[in-house]
């Protein structure tokens, strides 16, 4: 026979959510903000305009080029695509400085 309204077969009851205190939410928010700040600082200081980088991930993997713009985690690299130097926007995690990539 089908279950009555509000009941599901194989369940024992409903679990009601408990409210999270504002103190706990403030703690979680502070952790998140600090992690984001640390990550942005790491990426922004990793590359500078003029650096030679090698693409380590994605469709341009293995290509080398020069950084033409660096803004936080996003960088623009001038890559030779079909013989033409083309600005390609990349995430900093997709690149390594050319010297580091050669050592790896």
Buried (B, 14 or more C-beta within 10 A) or exposed (E): EEEEEEEEEEEEEEEEEEEEEEEEEEEEEEEEEEEEEEBEEEBBEBBEEEBEBBBBEEEBEEBBBBBBEBEEBEBBBBBEEEEEEEEBEBEBBBBBBBEEBEEE
